[in-house]
Amino acid sequence: MQVVPVIDLLAGEVVRAVRGERSTYRPIRSALCAGSEPLVVARALLDYTGSDILYIADLDALTGGVPQAGVVAALLAALPATTIWLDGGFRDASAFAALVRQFGADAARVAPVFASESLASPQAARDALASLPGAILSLDRRGDQVLDPAGCWSDASLWPGRVIVMTLERVGAFAGPDLELLASIRRRAPGAMLVGAGGIRDAADLDAAAAAGADAWLVASALHDRRLVPNP
C-alpha cells in the first residue's frame, strides 16, 4: 500500500484538516517537525514516508480565494525529486492551465487533481479529465452527500486512470476508512489506480483498505501523530 503524504495549505501555512470543516482548521502541530511552514512540513512528511509524491490541497483556492501559486512554486523548486498532486479547486482544464504556466519547467511535476466538488459541469469534467495526461479525479463525499455538480459519481465513463475516493467527514477524525464505499468504487473501476482519503488510524487500517481494493492512501494526521510508522 502506497502512502501519499498530504499538506493542506491555508494562507501560506500548513493546517490540520478535520472532517472537512475548513473554517475550523488551525496551523499544524506535528510530532515530525516544529511549526507550520510549508517546506519544513513537506520535507518532514517526505522524509518520514520515503514518498516521492506530495498531495497539496490549496484551501485558499478551494474556498474561492486566490491560488497560492507562490507557495507551490517554492515547494517545487526546493523539492526537485518530488511530484505534486495539486487540488486547487479547478473548475475546468483552463483553470489548471492558467495556474501551471506560472511554474515554468517545474510544471511537468504537477499532476492536476480535479475534485468533483469543484468541477463546474459534466462537459468541464469530460474535457479536463480526457485532455490532460495524468489528470486525477477526486470523488468527494461528506457523509451521505456526494459533492458533485458535474455528475462524476454517477458517470464512470468520466473516470481517468487515477481516482481518489475522498470521505471528508473522516479526514483527521481517526474514524477508520470507509471500506464499503471503497470496494464499491473498485467494482466500478477495476483497472484504475484507486486512492483512498480519510480515516486512517494505523497500519491495520491500511491493510484493510488494501484488501478492499485501494492501491494508495492520502494521509496526514496519522503521520503527524506518529500513529502510522512507515515500513523501514
Accessible surface in RSA format (square Angstrom, percent):
REM  Atomic radii and reference values for relative SASA: ProtOr
REM  Chains: A
REM  Algorithm: Lee & Richards
REM  Probe-radius: 1.40
REM  Slices: 20
REM RES _ NUM      All-atoms   Total-Side   Main-Chain    Non-polar    All polar
REM                ABS   REL    ABS   REL    ABS   REL    ABS   REL    ABS   REL
RES MET A   1    86.28  44.7   9.24   6.1  77.04 183.4  16.21  13.8  70.07  92.8
RES GLN A   2    68.13  38.1  57.89  42.3  10.24  24.4  34.44  73.3  33.69  25.6
RES VAL A   3    27.05  17.8  19.08  17.3   7.96  19.2  19.08  16.6   7.96  21.6
RES VAL A   4     0.00   0.0   0.00   0.0   0.00   0.0   0.00   0.0   0.00   0.0
RES PRO A   5     0.00   0.0   0.00   0.0   0.00   0.0   0.00   0.0   0.00   0.0
RES VAL A   6    15.38  10.1  14.46  13.1   0.92   2.2  14.46  12.6   0.92   2.5
RES ILE A   7     0.93   0.5   0.00   0.0   0.93   2.2   0.93   0.7   0.00   0.0
RES ASP A   8    15.00  10.5  14.36  14.3   0.64   1.5   0.00   0.0  15.00  15.0
RES LEU A   9     0.00   0.0   0.00   0.0   0.00   0.0   0.00   0.0   0.00   0.0
RES LEU A  10    56.62  31.5  54.57  39.0   2.05   5.1  54.57  38.3   2.05   5.5
RES ALA A  11    81.33  74.8  52.19  80.5  29.14  66.3  61.57  86.7  19.76  52.3
RES GLY A  12    28.88  35.6   0.00   N/A  28.88  35.6  16.25  44.6  12.63  28.3
RES GLU A  13    70.71  40.6  70.71  53.5   0.00   0.0  21.68  41.9  49.03  40.0
RES VAL A  14     1.55   1.0   1.55   1.4   0.00   0.0   1.55   1.3   0.00   0.0
RES VAL A  15     6.86   4.5   3.61   3.3   3.25   7.8   3.61   3.1   3.25   8.8
RES ARG A  16    52.71  22.1  49.65  25.3   3.06   7.3  31.69  43.3  21.02  12.7
RES ALA A  17    10.24   9.4   5.97   9.2   4.26   9.7   5.97   8.4   4.26  11.3
RES VAL A  18    51.57  33.9  51.47  46.6   0.10   0.2  51.47  44.7   0.10   0.3
RES ARG A  19   108.37  45.5 106.44  54.3   1.92   4.6  20.97  28.7  87.40  53.0
RES GLY A  20     3.78   4.7   0.00   N/A   3.78   4.7   0.01   0.0   3.77   8.4
RES GLU A  21    89.46  51.4  82.07  62.1   7.39  17.6  32.55  63.0  56.90  46.5
RES ARG A  22    51.86  21.8  42.41  21.6   9.45  22.5  18.71  25.6  33.14  20.1
RES SER A  23   105.61  89.2  70.68  94.3  34.93  80.5  59.06 125.8  46.56  65.2
RES THR A  24    70.25  50.0  59.12  59.9  11.13  26.5  54.31  73.0  15.94  24.1
RES TYR A  25    13.18   6.2   5.97   3.4   7.21  18.8   2.03   1.5  11.15  13.7
RES ARG A  26   152.84  64.2 151.07  77.0   1.77   4.2  67.77  92.6  85.07  51.6
RES PRO A  27    60.96  44.4  53.91  49.1   7.05  25.6  53.91  44.5   7.05  43.8
RES ILE A  28     8.14   4.6   3.01   2.2   5.13  12.4   3.12   2.2   5.02  13.6
RES ARG A  29   210.12  88.2 195.37  99.6  14.76  35.1  75.87 103.7 134.25  81.4
RES SER A  30    20.92  17.7   0.00   0.0  20.92  48.2   2.46   5.2  18.46  25.9
RES ALA A  31    63.11  58.0  28.69  44.3  34.42  78.3  41.43  58.3  21.68  57.4
RES LEU A  32    28.48  15.9   3.73   2.7  24.75  62.2   5.07   3.6  23.40  63.0
RES CYS A  33    27.36  20.7   7.08   7.9  20.28  47.7  21.81  55.3   5.55   6.0
RES ALA A  34    90.93  83.6  69.60 107.4  21.33  48.5  76.75 108.1  14.18  37.6
RES GLY A  35    49.77  61.4   0.00   N/A  49.77  61.4  36.98 101.5  12.79  28.6
RES SER A  36    13.96  11.8   9.99  13.3   3.98   9.2   1.19   2.5  12.78  17.9
RES GLU A  37    90.20  51.8  83.99  63.5   6.21  14.8  59.50 115.1  30.70  25.1
RES PRO A  38     9.23   6.7   9.23   8.4   0.00   0.0   9.23   7.6   0.00   0.0
RES LEU A  39    42.67  23.8  42.53  30.4   0.14   0.4  42.53  29.9   0.14   0.4
RES VAL A  40    67.74  44.6  62.50  56.6   5.24  12.6  65.83  57.2   1.91   5.2
RES VAL A  41     0.00   0.0   0.00   0.0   0.00   0.0   0.00   0.0   0.00   0.0
RES ALA A  42     0.00   0.0   0.00   0.0   0.00   0.0   0.00   0.0   0.00   0.0
RES ARG A  43   112.06  47.0 111.27  56.7   0.79   1.9  36.91  50.4  75.15  45.5
RES ALA A  44    17.51  16.1   6.27   9.7  11.24  25.6  14.77  20.8   2.74   7.3
RES LEU A  45     0.00   0.0   0.00   0.0   0.00   0.0   0.00   0.0   0.00   0.0
RES LEU A  46    15.74   8.8  12.28   8.8   3.45   8.7  12.52   8.8   3.21   8.7
RES ASP A  47   120.83  84.6  91.42  91.0  29.41  69.5  33.05  77.8  87.78  87.5
RES TYR A  48    44.22  20.6  25.85  14.7  18.37  47.8  32.69  24.6  11.54  14.2
RES THR A  49    25.19  17.9   1.09   1.1  24.09  57.4   2.21   3.0  22.98  34.7
RES GLY A  50    67.46  83.2   0.00   N/A  67.46  83.2  34.75  95.4  32.71  73.2
RES SER A  51    22.03  18.6   2.30   3.1  19.73  45.5  11.46  24.4  10.57  14.8
RES ASP A  52    89.31  62.6  85.45  85.1   3.86   9.1  28.12  66.2  61.19  61.0
RES ILE A  53    21.80  12.4  21.80  16.2   0.00   0.0  21.80  15.7   0.00   0.0
RES LEU A  54     0.00   0.0   0.00   0.0   0.00   0.0   0.00   0.0   0.00   0.0
RES TYR A  55     3.50   1.6   3.50   2.0   0.00   0.0   2.69   2.0   0.81   1.0
RES ILE A  56     0.00   0.0   0.00   0.0   0.00   0.0   0.00   0.0   0.00   0.0
RES ALA A  57     8.09   7.4   8.09  12.5   0.00   0.0   8.09  11.4   0.00   0.0
RES ASP A  58     2.64   1.9   2.64   2.6   0.00   0.0   0.42   1.0   2.22   2.2
RES LEU A  59     4.03   2.2   4.03   2.9   0.00   0.0   4.03   2.8   0.00   0.0
RES ASP A  60    30.88  21.6  27.65  27.5   3.23   7.6   8.90  20.9  21.99  21.9
RES ALA A  61    12.82  11.8   2.26   3.5  10.56  24.0   2.66   3.7  10.16  26.9
RES LEU A  62    25.99  14.5   2.29   1.6  23.69  59.6   2.88   2.0  23.10  62.2
RES THR A  63    85.72  61.0  49.15  49.8  36.57  87.1  46.24  62.1  39.48  59.7
RES GLY A  64    74.01  91.3   0.00   N/A  74.01  91.3  38.22 104.9  35.79  80.2
RES GLY A  65    41.65  51.4   0.00   N/A  41.65  51.4  29.77  81.7  11.88  26.6
RES VAL A  66   122.49  80.6 114.14 103.3   8.35  20.1 115.76 100.6   6.74  18.3
RES PRO A  67    59.69  43.5  50.94  46.4   8.76  31.8  50.94  42.1   8.76  54.4
RES GLN A  68    17.20   9.6   9.47   6.9   7.73  18.4  16.74  35.6   0.46   0.3
RES ALA A  69    14.04  12.9  12.13  18.7   1.91   4.3  12.69  17.9   1.35   3.6
RES GLY A  70    55.94  69.0   0.00   N/A  55.94  69.0  41.24 113.2  14.70  32.9
RES VAL A  71    37.77  24.9  32.94  29.8   4.83  11.6  36.80  32.0   0.97   2.6
RES VAL A  72     1.48   1.0   1.48   1.3   0.00   0.0   1.48   1.3   0.00   0.0
RES ALA A  73    33.98  31.2  29.93  46.2   4.05   9.2  31.15  43.9   2.82   7.5
RES ALA A  74    60.47  55.6  49.47  76.3  11.00  25.0  57.50  81.0   2.97   7.9
RES LEU A  75     2.63   1.5   2.26   1.6   0.37   0.9   2.63   1.8   0.00   0.0
RES LEU A  76     0.80   0.4   0.40   0.3   0.40   1.0   0.74   0.5   0.06   0.2
RES ALA A  77    72.14  66.3  46.52  71.8  25.62  58.3  51.43  72.4  20.70  54.8
RES ALA A  78    31.59  29.0  12.92  19.9  18.68  42.5  22.77  32.1   8.82  23.4
RES LEU A  79    15.95   8.9  13.11   9.4   2.84   7.1  15.90  11.2   0.05   0.1
RES PRO A  80    97.53  71.1  83.42  76.0  14.11  51.3  83.66  69.1  13.87  86.2
RES ALA A  81    89.50  82.3  65.03 100.4  24.47  55.7  76.55 107.8  12.95  34.3
RES THR A  82     9.08   6.5   8.76   8.9   0.32   0.8   0.80   1.1   8.28  12.5
RES THR A  83    48.07  34.2  48.06  48.7   0.01   0.0  19.31  25.9  28.76  43.5
RES ILE A  84     0.76   0.4   0.76   0.6   0.00   0.0   0.76   0.5   0.00   0.0
RES TRP A  85     1.68   0.7   1.68   0.8   0.00   0.0   0.96   0.5   0.73   1.2
RES LEU A  86     1.02   0.6   1.02   0.7   0.00   0.0   1.02   0.7   0.00   0.0
RES ASP A  87     8.10   5.7   8.10   8.1   0.00   0.0   0.00   0.0   8.10   8.1
RES GLY A  88     7.64   9.4   0.00   N/A   7.64   9.4   0.82   2.2   6.83  15.3
RES GLY A  89    15.89  19.6   0.00   N/A  15.89  19.6   1.82   5.0  14.07  31.5
RES PHE A  90     6.54   3.3   5.65   3.5   0.89   2.3   6.48   3.9   0.06   0.2
RES ARG A  91   144.80  60.8 144.47  73.6   0.33   0.8  50.70  69.3  94.10  57.0
RES ASP A  92    46.79  32.8  46.79  46.6   0.00   0.0  10.82  25.5  35.96  35.9
RES ALA A  93    21.81  20.1  20.09  31.0   1.71   3.9  20.28  28.6   1.53   4.0
RES SER A  94    76.50  64.6  66.13  88.3  10.37  23.9  53.01 112.9  23.49  32.9
RES ALA A  95    39.76  36.6  25.19  38.9  14.57  33.2  34.16  48.1   5.60  14.8
RES PHE A  96    13.46   6.7  13.46   8.3   0.00   0.0  13.46   8.2   0.00   0.0
RES ALA A  97    34.15  31.4  33.38  51.5   0.78   1.8  34.15  48.1   0.00   0.0
RES ALA A  98    48.26  44.4  41.33  63.8   6.93  15.8  41.45  58.4   6.81  18.0
RES LEU A  99    10.91   6.1   9.20   6.6   1.70   4.3  10.72   7.5   0.19   0.5
RES VAL A 100    22.84  15.0  22.76  20.6   0.07   0.2  22.76  19.8   0.07   0.2
RES ARG A 101   174.27  73.2 147.19  75.0  27.09  64.5  74.95 102.4  99.32  60.2
RES GLN A 102   116.96  65.4  83.43  61.0  33.53  79.8  40.14  85.4  76.81  58.3
RES PHE A 103    11.99   6.0   0.28   0.2  11.71  30.5   4.59   2.8   7.40  21.2
RES GLY A 104    49.46  61.0   0.00   N/A  49.46  61.0  40.39 110.9   9.07  20.3
RES ALA A 105   103.64  95.3  67.65 104.4  35.99  81.9  80.50 113.4  23.14  61.3
RES ASP A 106    43.05  30.2  41.69  41.5   1.36   3.2   2.30   5.4  40.75  40.6
RES ALA A 107    25.14  23.1  19.37  29.9   5.77  13.1  19.61  27.6   5.54  14.7
RES ALA A 108    99.03  91.1  54.93  84.8  44.10 100.3  67.86  95.6  31.17  82.6
RES ARG A 109    47.68  20.0  46.03  23.5   1.65   3.9  36.17  49.4  11.50   7.0
RES VAL A 110    12.63   8.3   0.00   0.0  12.63  30.4   0.85   0.7  11.77  31.9
RES ALA A 111    10.65   9.8   7.55  11.6   3.11   7.1  10.36  14.6   0.30   0.8
RES PRO A 112     4.77   3.5   4.77   4.3   0.00   0.0   4.77   3.9   0.00   0.0
RES VAL A 113     0.00   0.0   0.00   0.0   0.00   0.0   0.00   0.0   0.00   0.0
RES PHE A 114     0.00   0.0   0.00   0.0   0.00   0.0   0.00   0.0   0.00   0.0
RES ALA A 115     0.32   0.3   0.32   0.5   0.00   0.0   0.32   0.5   0.00   0.0
RES SER A 116     0.00   0.0   0.00   0.0   0.00   0.0   0.00   0.0   0.00   0.0
RES GLU A 117    49.18  28.2  28.03  21.2  21.14  50.3   5.31  10.3  43.87  35.8
RES SER A 118    17.74  15.0   7.35   9.8  10.39  23.9   9.39  20.0   8.35  11.7
RES LEU A 119     0.05   0.0   0.00   0.0   0.05   0.1   0.00   0.0   0.05   0.1
RES ALA A 120    38.25  35.2  14.63  22.6  23.62  53.7  18.23  25.7  20.02  53.0
RES SER A 121    39.16  33.1  38.49  51.4   0.67   1.5  30.00  63.9   9.15  12.8
RES PRO A 122    77.59  56.5  77.21  70.4   0.38   1.4  77.57  64.0   0.01   0.1
RES GLN A 123   108.09  60.4 104.61  76.5   3.48   8.3  54.03 115.0  54.06  41.0
RES ALA A 124    13.28  12.2   7.58  11.7   5.70  13.0  12.48  17.6   0.80   2.1
RES ALA A 125     0.00   0.0   0.00   0.0   0.00   0.0   0.00   0.0   0.00   0.0
RES ARG A 126   101.78  42.7 100.40  51.2   1.39   3.3  41.90  57.3  59.88  36.3
RES ASP A 127    70.80  49.6  65.81  65.5   4.99  11.8  24.93  58.7  45.87  45.7
RES ALA A 128     0.00   0.0   0.00   0.0   0.00   0.0   0.00   0.0   0.00   0.0
RES LEU A 129    14.99   8.3   2.98   2.1  12.01  30.2   3.32   2.3  11.67  31.4
RES ALA A 130    88.11  81.0  47.10  72.7  41.01  93.3  56.30  79.3  31.81  84.3
RES SER A 131    70.13  59.3  40.87  54.5  29.26  67.4  47.07 100.2  23.06  32.3
RES LEU A 132    42.31  23.6  38.09  27.2   4.22  10.6  38.49  27.0   3.81  10.3
RES PRO A 133   128.87  93.9 100.08  91.2  28.79 104.6 112.18  92.6  16.68 103.7
RES GLY A 134    39.86  49.2   0.00   N/A  39.86  49.2  25.59  70.2  14.27  32.0
RES ALA A 135     5.47   5.0   0.38   0.6   5.10  11.6   0.38   0.5   5.10  13.5
RES ILE A 136     0.07   0.0   0.07   0.0   0.00   0.0   0.07   0.0   0.00   0.0
RES LEU A 137     0.00   0.0   0.00   0.0   0.00   0.0   0.00   0.0   0.00   0.0
RES SER A 138     0.51   0.4   0.51   0.7   0.00   0.0   0.00   0.0   0.51   0.7
RES LEU A 139     0.00   0.0   0.00   0.0   0.00   0.0   0.00   0.0   0.00   0.0
RES ASP A 140     3.33   2.3   3.33   3.3   0.00   0.0   0.97   2.3   2.37   2.4
RES ARG A 141    40.39  17.0  40.39  20.6   0.00   0.0   2.42   3.3  37.98  23.0
RES ARG A 142    87.67  36.8  82.86  42.2   4.81  11.4  43.40  59.3  44.27  26.8
RES GLY A 143    28.14  34.7   0.00   N/A  28.14  34.7  28.10  77.1   0.04   0.1
RES ASP A 144   147.62 103.4 114.78 114.2  32.84  77.7  38.42  90.4 109.20 108.9
RES GLN A 145   116.08  64.9 109.35  79.9   6.73  16.0  37.26  79.3  78.82  59.8
RES VAL A 146    67.94  44.7  56.41  51.1  11.53  27.8  56.41  49.0  11.53  31.3
RES LEU A 147    26.95  15.0  23.06  16.5   3.90   9.8  26.95  18.9   0.00   0.0
RES ASP A 148    28.30  19.8   6.67   6.6  21.63  51.1   4.28  10.1  24.01  23.9
RES PRO A 149    86.76  63.2  51.77  47.2  34.99 127.2  65.36  54.0  21.39 132.9
RES ALA A 150     0.63   0.6   0.00   0.0   0.63   1.4   0.02   0.0   0.61   1.6
RES GLY A 151    24.85  30.6   0.00   N/A  24.85  30.6  23.24  63.8   1.61   3.6
RES CYS A 152     0.00   0.0   0.00   0.0   0.00   0.0   0.00   0.0   0.00   0.0
RES TRP A 153    23.49   9.4  22.48  10.9   1.02   2.4  22.51  12.0   0.98   1.6
RES SER A 154    96.69  81.7  64.43  86.0  32.25  74.3  53.64 114.2  43.04  60.3
RES ASP A 155    47.12  33.0  43.43  43.2   3.69   8.7  19.23  45.3  27.89  27.8
RES ALA A 156    37.65  34.6  23.88  36.8  13.77  31.3  24.25  34.1  13.40  35.5
RES SER A 157    85.22  72.0  46.45  62.0  38.77  89.3  54.18 115.4  31.04  43.5
RES LEU A 158     9.56   5.3   1.60   1.1   7.96  20.0   4.95   3.5   4.61  12.4
RES TRP A 159    28.45  11.4   5.62   2.7  22.83  53.6   5.62   3.0  22.83  37.0
RES PRO A 160    25.41  18.5   7.48   6.8  17.93  65.2  21.23  17.5   4.18  26.0
RES GLY A 161    53.74  66.3   0.00   N/A  53.74  66.3  37.94 104.1  15.79  35.4
RES ARG A 162    60.78  25.5  60.15  30.7   0.63   1.5  19.29  26.4  41.49  25.1
RES VAL A 163     0.00   0.0   0.00   0.0   0.00   0.0   0.00   0.0   0.00   0.0
RES ILE A 164     0.00   0.0   0.00   0.0   0.00   0.0   0.00   0.0   0.00   0.0
RES VAL A 165     5.53   3.6   3.85   3.5   1.68   4.0   3.85   3.3   1.68   4.6
RES MET A 166    23.02  11.9  23.02  15.2   0.00   0.0  19.76  16.8   3.26   4.3
RES THR A 167     4.35   3.1   4.35   4.4   0.00   0.0   2.74   3.7   1.61   2.4
RES LEU A 168    12.03   6.7  12.03   8.6   0.00   0.0  12.03   8.4   0.00   0.0
RES GLU A 169    43.65  25.1  42.64  32.3   1.01   2.4  36.79  71.2   6.86   5.6
RES ARG A 170    59.81  25.1  59.81  30.5   0.00   0.0   3.82   5.2  55.99  33.9
RES VAL A 171    28.04  18.5  27.52  24.9   0.52   1.3  28.04  24.4   0.00   0.0
RES GLY A 172    19.37  23.9   0.00   N/A  19.37  23.9   1.89   5.2  17.48  39.2
RES ALA A 173    20.65  19.0   0.00   0.0  20.65  47.0   4.74   6.7  15.91  42.1
RES PHE A 174    46.02  23.0  31.14  19.3  14.88  38.7  31.25  18.9  14.77  42.3
RES ALA A 175    54.39  50.0  27.66  42.7  26.73  60.8  36.36  51.2  18.03  47.8
RES GLY A 176     3.07   3.8   0.00   N/A   3.07   3.8   3.07   8.4   0.00   0.0
RES PRO A 177    13.42   9.8   3.83   3.5   9.59  34.9   3.83   3.2   9.59  59.6
RES ASP A 178    21.51  15.1  16.18  16.1   5.33  12.6   3.41   8.0  18.10  18.1
RES LEU A 179    62.10  34.6  58.39  41.8   3.71   9.3  58.59  41.1   3.52   9.5
RES GLU A 180   145.73  83.7 134.89 102.0  10.85  25.8  55.61 107.6  90.12  73.6
RES LEU A 181    19.39  10.8  15.20  10.9   4.19  10.5  18.86  13.2   0.53   1.4
RES LEU A 182     1.62   0.9   1.53   1.1   0.09   0.2   1.53   1.1   0.09   0.2
RES ALA A 183    26.28  24.2  25.27  39.0   1.00   2.3  25.70  36.2   0.58   1.5
RES SER A 184    32.83  27.7  31.49  42.0   1.33   3.1  25.59  54.5   7.24  10.1
RES ILE A 185     2.94   1.7   2.94   2.2   0.00   0.0   2.94   2.1   0.00   0.0
RES ARG A 186    45.21  19.0  44.75  22.8   0.45   1.1  34.28  46.8  10.93   6.6
RES ARG A 187   170.39  71.5 141.85  72.3  28.55  68.0  75.65 103.4  94.74  57.4
RES ARG A 188   104.43  43.8  79.78  40.7  24.65  58.7  49.32  67.4  55.11  33.4
RES ALA A 189    11.96  11.0   6.28   9.7   5.68  12.9  11.96  16.8   0.00   0.0
RES PRO A 190   108.65  79.2  86.31  78.7  22.35  81.2  86.72  71.6  21.93 136.3
RES GLY A 191    79.16  97.6   0.00   N/A  79.16  97.6  42.49 116.6  36.67  82.1
RES ALA A 192    13.77  12.7   4.93   7.6   8.84  20.1   6.83   9.6   6.95  18.4
RES MET A 193    51.47  26.7  45.38  30.0   6.10  14.5  32.66  27.8  18.82  24.9
RES LEU A 194     0.00   0.0   0.00   0.0   0.00   0.0   0.00   0.0   0.00   0.0
RES VAL A 195     0.00   0.0   0.00   0.0   0.00   0.0   0.00   0.0   0.00   0.0
RES GLY A 196     0.25   0.3   0.00   N/A   0.25   0.3   0.25   0.7   0.00   0.0
RES ALA A 197     3.31   3.0   2.73   4.2   0.59   1.3   2.73   3.8   0.59   1.6
RES GLY A 198     7.68   9.5   0.00   N/A   7.68   9.5   4.38  12.0   3.30   7.4
RES GLY A 199     4.25   5.2   0.00   N/A   4.25   5.2   0.83   2.3   3.42   7.6
RES ILE A 200    10.56   6.0   2.54   1.9   8.03  19.3   2.54   1.8   8.03  21.8
RES ARG A 201    92.76  38.9  91.01  46.4   1.74   4.2  19.51  26.7  73.24  44.4
RES ASP A 202    57.46  40.2  57.46  57.2   0.00   0.0  19.38  45.6  38.08  38.0
RES ALA A 203    54.67  50.3  52.68  81.3   1.99   4.5  52.68  74.2   1.99   5.3
RES ALA A 204    68.47  63.0  57.03  88.0  11.44  26.0  60.84  85.7   7.62  20.2
RES ASP A 205    10.78   7.6  10.62  10.6   0.16   0.4   0.16   0.4  10.62  10.6
RES LEU A 206    14.98   8.3  14.98  10.7   0.00   0.0  14.98  10.5   0.00   0.0
RES ASP A 207    98.54  69.0  91.18  90.8   7.36  17.4  28.23  66.4  70.31  70.1
RES ALA A 208    36.76  33.8  26.87  41.5   9.88  22.5  34.47  48.5   2.29   6.1
RES ALA A 209     0.00   0.0   0.00   0.0   0.00   0.0   0.00   0.0   0.00   0.0
RES ALA A 210    44.92  41.3  29.52  45.5  15.40  35.0  29.83  42.0  15.09  40.0
RES ALA A 211    94.96  87.3  50.68  78.2  44.28 100.7  63.45  89.3  31.51  83.5
RES ALA A 212    21.12  19.4   6.75  10.4  14.36  32.7  16.68  23.5   4.43  11.7
RES GLY A 213    16.68  20.6   0.00   N/A  16.68  20.6  15.14  41.6   1.54   3.4
RES ALA A 214     8.11   7.5   0.00   0.0   8.11  18.4   0.00   0.0   8.11  21.5
RES ASP A 215    63.52  44.5  50.25  50.0  13.27  31.4  18.13  42.7  45.39  45.3
RES ALA A 216     0.00   0.0   0.00   0.0   0.00   0.0   0.00   0.0   0.00   0.0
RES TRP A 217     6.04   2.4   6.04   2.9   0.00   0.0   5.81   3.1   0.22   0.4
RES LEU A 218    11.05   6.2   3.99   2.9   7.07  17.8   4.03   2.8   7.03  18.9
RES VAL A 219     6.12   4.0   2.33   2.1   3.79   9.1   6.12   5.3   0.00   0.0
RES ALA A 220    26.46  24.3  20.93  32.3   5.53  12.6  20.93  29.5   5.53  14.6
RES SER A 221    10.55   8.9   7.20   9.6   3.35   7.7   4.07   8.7   6.48   9.1
RES ALA A 222     1.36   1.2   0.12   0.2   1.24   2.8   0.12   0.2   1.24   3.3
RES LEU A 223     0.09   0.1   0.09   0.1   0.00   0.0   0.09   0.1   0.00   0.0
RES HIS A 224     1.87   1.0   1.67   1.2   0.20   0.5   0.28   0.3   1.59   1.9
RES ASP A 225    56.23  39.4  33.68  33.5  22.56  53.3  15.04  35.4  41.19  41.1
RES ARG A 226   125.36  52.6 110.34  56.2  15.02  35.8  38.71  52.9  86.65  52.5
RES ARG A 227   119.65  50.2  95.46  48.7  24.19  57.6  29.80  40.7  89.85  54.5
RES LEU A 228     4.81   2.7   4.41   3.2   0.40   1.0   4.81   3.4   0.00   0.0
RES VAL A 229   105.85  69.6  89.98  81.5  15.86  38.2  89.98  78.2  15.86  43.0
RES PRO A 230    35.22  25.7  18.69  17.0  16.53  60.1  27.00  22.3   8.22  51.1
RES ASN A 231   143.07  98.7 117.22 113.3  25.85  62.2  25.08  60.4 117.99 114.0
RES PRO A 232   178.91 130.4 106.89  97.4  72.02 261.8 147.87 122.1  31.04 192.9
END  Absolute sums over single chains surface
CHAIN  1 A     9554.7       6976.3       2578.3       5452.2       4102.5
END  Absolute sums over all chains
TOTAL          9554.7       6976.3       2578.3       5452.2       4102.5
